[in-house]
Amino acid sequence: MVRHFFLTFCLLIAGLSVQAQGRISVQSTDSTVTRVRKASVVRPILSPYSVAVRGGLTQFFGELNGQDMKAMVGISVMKQVRPALSLGVDFTAGRLGGEKKDFFNSYFVTEYNTIELLARWDLTEQFNRYLTSNRFHAGIYGGLGLMIFSANAYDLSTDKLVRFSNSAVSARNPLFFRFGPPSGPLGINKTHERIIPLGVMFDYRITDHWRLGLDYRFYMVRSDKVDATSGRRLINPEEADSYSDTPNDKFGFLSVGLSYRFRYNPRDRDKDGVPDERDRCPDIPGSASFFGCPDRDGDGIPDYVDQCPDAPGAAATRGCPDTDGDGVLDRYDECPTVAGTVNGCPDRDGDGVKDDLDSCPDTPGLPRFGGCPDTDGDGIPDQVDFCPTIPGTYTNGGCPDTDGDGVHDGIDQCPDQPGPKYNKGCPVVPIKVQ
């Protein structure tokens, strides 16, 4: 029986492991946490704590192993520390029974209590390929515990008590000391021993809070006293063929259980429907979409990242408006309603001088000349330069004076010969008197 149990156990793990391909995200209904974010008021959310009650039948493996399955009940408190891992404390109370006619001619009844520390591994949650909630769950668990029990063996014919837990004829004999000395002095009926519980579980999720489960648990006990019967005779241990060669007893149970997962109302100081543990603005009412922070201007950008929280804007401009769409925020745009490139204002000729300050808005020029050009580069803008294509001086109106007579070439009719201005720059020819 024990061998069959472990074989089934190993095959179950191997079968589930083959399917462990990693999870694939799919569209599904929201989890409890997500639903809370969408809610207008805080709703109770699932707690990591759960409690379970169970009842079932026990099964004994030892010297008196003719089965007499008796009842057990149990309660456990678990905490989910990871999606697939839970830790908890379990308490069980029950009875064990069995008999053997050959040689022993005895039956026994043992009342026991166990307290155990368990770690449970939810295989369905661990190896589920999809991020969806499953109704059926399979898992395994194990741990350490203490068994407190009182065993009594009776004669099959007379029902007379013949042995009990720590009687001289039921305590573990010296042949088995390699497994550790028995607990408790001789003559004490109620005793205790360490146990190792192992088990498999199958759960069906009825609702988010309730689960119905089937549980098989197997105990390895560090004792041969659970049935008040030693595995070998003290007088002549060489006659082992006539006895059970089991230095430690074992037992298990099959039970049906019902578990309830608690829920609680998370704290929400600002009453905005977002719990404080996920609220980035726990003292200011806000929207669940923005983790509890407000969006005063309603532009879809929460105030804590909105550089203009009172004026609607686009995400590209960090929540600030840009009315003319020229990429310059209105608060920096000198022409907020007209698209432009110079501080947000238009510049038709592209010379870097906005049109309303450009004296030559259709001709590229220099900012120092009010946006007008200086073609000959003499420092005099073309619109006041009498010779816009020939460099000159300011005193000559932007024109050169080749002959140096003080009359610039623009009006000098004799640019290569000096002459007075009144004579248009030409030399005066003397008139000979006859």
Secondary structure as the mmCIF struct_conf table of DSSP 4:
data_model
#
loop_
_struct_conf.conf_type_id
_struct_conf.id
_struct_conf.beg_label_comp_id
_struct_conf.beg_label_asym_id
_struct_conf.beg_label_seq_id
_struct_conf.end_label_comp_id
_struct_conf.end_label_asym_id
_struct_conf.end_label_seq_id
HELX_RH_AL_P HELX_RH_AL_P1 VAL A 2 VAL A 18
TURN_TY1_P TURN_TY1_P1 GLN A 19 GLN A 19
STRN STRN1 ILE A 24 ILE A 24
HELX_LH_PP_P HELX_LH_PP_P1 THR A 29 SER A 31
HELX_RH_AL_P HELX_RH_AL_P2 THR A 32 LYS A 38
BEND BEND1 SER A 40 VAL A 41
HELX_LH_PP_P HELX_LH_PP_P2 VAL A 42 PRO A 44
STRN STRN2 ILE A 45 PHE A 61
BEND BEND2 GLY A 62 LEU A 64
STRN STRN3 GLY A 66 GLN A 67
STRN STRN4 ALA A 71 ARG A 82
TURN_TY1_P TURN_TY1_P2 PRO A 83 ALA A 84
STRN STRN5 LEU A 85 LYS A 100
BEND BEND3 ASP A 102 PHE A 104
STRN STRN6 SER A 106 ASP A 122
HELX_RH_AL_P HELX_RH_AL_P3 LEU A 123 PHE A 127
BEND BEND4 ARG A 129 ARG A 129
STRN STRN7 TYR A 130 TYR A 130
BEND BEND5 LEU A 131 THR A 132
BEND BEND6 ARG A 135 ARG A 135
STRN STRN8 PHE A 136 ASP A 155
TURN_TY1_P TURN_TY1_P3 LEU A 156 THR A 158
STRN STRN9 LEU A 161 PHE A 164
TURN_TY1_P TURN_TY1_P4 SER A 165 ASN A 166
BEND BEND7 SER A 167 SER A 167
TURN_TY1_P TURN_TY1_P5 ALA A 168 SER A 170
BEND BEND8 ALA A 171 ALA A 171
HELX_LH_PP_P HELX_LH_PP_P3 ARG A 172 ASN A 173
HELX_RH_3T_P HELX_RH_3T_P1 PRO A 174 PHE A 179
HELX_LH_PP_P HELX_LH_PP_P4 PRO A 181 PRO A 182
BEND BEND9 SER A 183 GLY A 184
TURN_TY1_P TURN_TY1_P6 LEU A 186 GLY A 187
BEND BEND10 ASN A 189 ASN A 189
STRN STRN10 LYS A 190 ARG A 205
BEND BEND11 ILE A 206 HIS A 209
STRN STRN11 TRP A 210 VAL A 221
BEND BEND12 ARG A 222 ARG A 222
BEND BEND13 ASP A 224 ASP A 224
TURN_TY1_P TURN_TY1_P7 VAL A 226 ASP A 227
BEND BEND14 ALA A 228 ALA A 228
BEND BEND15 GLY A 231 ARG A 232
BEND BEND16 LEU A 234 ILE A 235
TURN_TY1_P TURN_TY1_P8 PRO A 237 GLU A 238
HELX_RH_3T_P HELX_RH_3T_P2 ALA A 240 SER A 242
BEND BEND17 TYR A 243 TYR A 243
BEND BEND18 PRO A 247 ASN A 248
STRN STRN12 LYS A 250 TYR A 264
TURN_TY1_P TURN_TY1_P9 ARG A 269 ASP A 270
BEND BEND19 ASP A 272 VAL A 274
HELX_RH_3T_P HELX_RH_3T_P3 ASP A 276 ARG A 278
BEND BEND20 ARG A 280 CYS A 281
TURN_TY1_P TURN_TY1_P10 PRO A 282 ASP A 283
BEND BEND21 ILE A 284 ILE A 284
STRN STRN13 SER A 287 SER A 287
HELX_RH_3T_P HELX_RH_3T_P4 ALA A 288 PHE A 290
TURN_TY1_P TURN_TY1_P11 PHE A 291 GLY A 292
STRN STRN14 CYS A 293 CYS A 293
TURN_TY1_P TURN_TY1_P12 ARG A 296 ASP A 297
BEND BEND22 ASP A 299 ILE A 301
TURN_TY1_P TURN_TY1_P13 ASP A 303 VAL A 305
BEND BEND23 GLN A 307 CYS A 308
TURN_TY1_P TURN_TY1_P14 PRO A 309 ASP A 310
BEND BEND24 ALA A 311 ALA A 311
HELX_RH_3T_P HELX_RH_3T_P5 ALA A 315 THR A 317
TURN_TY1_P TURN_TY1_P15 ARG A 318 GLY A 319
TURN_TY1_P TURN_TY1_P16 THR A 323 ASP A 324
BEND BEND25 ASP A 326 VAL A 328
TURN_TY1_P TURN_TY1_P17 ASP A 330 TYR A 332
BEND BEND26 GLU A 334 CYS A 335
TURN_TY1_P TURN_TY1_P18 PRO A 336 THR A 337
BEND BEND27 VAL A 338 VAL A 338
BEND BEND28 THR A 341 THR A 341
STRN STRN15 VAL A 342 VAL A 342
TURN_TY1_P TURN_TY1_P19 ASN A 343 GLY A 344
STRN STRN16 CYS A 345 CYS A 345
TURN_TY1_P TURN_TY1_P20 ARG A 348 ASP A 349
BEND BEND29 ASP A 351 VAL A 353
HELX_RH_3T_P HELX_RH_3T_P6 ASP A 355 LEU A 357
BEND BEND30 SER A 359 CYS A 360
TURN_TY1_P TURN_TY1_P21 PRO A 361 ASP A 362
BEND BEND31 THR A 363 THR A 363
STRN STRN17 LEU A 366 LEU A 366
HELX_RH_3T_P HELX_RH_3T_P7 PRO A 367 PHE A 369
TURN_TY1_P TURN_TY1_P22 GLY A 370 GLY A 371
STRN STRN18 CYS A 372 CYS A 372
TURN_TY1_P TURN_TY1_P23 THR A 375 ASP A 376
BEND BEND32 ASP A 378 ILE A 380
HELX_RH_3T_P HELX_RH_3T_P8 ASP A 382 VAL A 384
BEND BEND33 PHE A 386 CYS A 387
TURN_TY1_P TURN_TY1_P24 PRO A 388 THR A 389
BEND BEND34 ILE A 390 ILE A 390
TURN_TY1_P TURN_TY1_P25 TYR A 394 GLY A 398
TURN_TY1_P TURN_TY1_P26 THR A 402 ASP A 403
BEND BEND35 ASP A 405 VAL A 407
TURN_TY1_P TURN_TY1_P27 ASP A 409 ILE A 411
BEND BEND36 GLN A 413 CYS A 414
TURN_TY1_P TURN_TY1_P28 PRO A 415 ASP A 416
BEND BEND37 GLN A 417 GLN A 417
HELX_RH_3T_P HELX_RH_3T_P9 LYS A 421 ASN A 423
TURN_TY1_P TURN_TY1_P29 LYS A 424 GLY A 425
HELX_LH_PP_P HELX_LH_PP_P5 CYS A 426 VAL A 433
#
